[in-house]
Amino acid sequence: MFDLRVRQAHRGRGLGAAAVTWLTRYLFTELPGIRRIEGTTRQDNHAMRAVFRRCGYAKEAHYRQAWPGPDGKVYDSVGYAILRSDWLAGTVTPPHWDDEG
């Protein structure tokens, strides 16, 4: 799991996508034992959620009221991950959400 933060003054320039693309390539290239990479963001961080999707990550989790904010409000957290097999194939395979019944 990783944490990425881009300062306000530098947002909107593609730095998040560049960093996630670099990190993904680096980890899968240099560490052959890594099968998956995951990251989370707040539900209201639409820019980071778009970065995950653009970089081939699939939404895997939605944690309700899991991220305490500095304003005292509690936000939902959203988890994304990429599998080595998807990265190699250039595909995104979402989880099977309807497996309970």
Secondary structure, DSSP 8 states (H G I E B T S, - for coil): -B-----GGGTTSSHHHHHHHHHHHHHHHH-TT--EEEEEEETT-HHHHHHHHHTT-EEEEEEEEEEE-TTS-EEEEEEEEEEHHHHHHT-----------
